[in-house]
Amino acid sequence: MSKILSRLIQGGLYCALALSVIGGEASGFHPAVVGLRGGVAGQDRGGNMALAEAFAMWNLPWQWEWGQTWQLESRLSAAAGWIGGRGEDAFMASVGPNLALGWKGVPFSVEGGVSPTVLSRRTFDRLNLGGEFQFTFYAGLNWHITPQVGLGYRFQHLSNAGL
C-alpha cells in the first residue's frame, strides 16, 4: 500500500506541474478550478489498482438558474495522471463536459460528467481493459470550504463502453 501512496503523490505532483504550465498566465484562458485527486479500485476485478491525477475545470458560458436558490453550471474538465497496479504503470488523460448543481449560499454542490479517456496501456498483469480508449463516468459531492479551497468525493467508473 505504501508503494501505491507514493505513486499517488508522485503522479499528482507531476500532473499539477503540467497543468500549471498549460493553464498559465500567457494563455488568457484560466481554469476556474485546479486540483489533485487520487483513488483506489473498489471492486475485486480492479483490485490493487490506483490512480493519481491533476485536473482543471473551465467554466463554459452556459449557466441556468431556478428562482433564488438553484444554479446549474457547465464546465470543461481535463485531467492527466497515472493509473497503475499489479506491477504495471500507465499514463492517462481525459477531457470532457461536466455539470455542477449547487444551491446559492450553501457550500455544497453535486457534479457529474463523462470524459473520453486515453491510456498508454490496456493490460495490467491479467486485467485487460479492452483498449487504450476508454470513457470515464463520474458523479460526486463537493464541499466548498472557501472560494479557493474545497474537498470532494467522487465515484468514478472507467469503461470502454463495449468498443
Secondary structure as GFF3:
##gff-version 3
##sequence-region A 1 163
A	DSSP	alpha_helix	2	22	.	.	.	ID=ss1
A	DSSP	three_ten_helix	25	27	.	.	.	ID=ss2
A	DSSP	beta_strand	33	40	.	.	.	ID=ss3
A	DSSP	beta_strand	49	66	.	.	.	ID=ss4
A	DSSP	beta_strand	70	85	.	.	.	ID=ss5
A	DSSP	beta_strand	88	103	.	.	.	ID=ss6
A	DSSP	beta_strand	108	119	.	.	.	ID=ss7
A	DSSP	beta_strand	123	124	.	.	.	ID=ss8
A	DSSP	beta_strand	127	128	.	.	.	ID=ss9
A	DSSP	beta_strand	133	144	.	.	.	ID=ss10
A	DSSP	beta_strand	150	159	.	.	.	ID=ss11
###
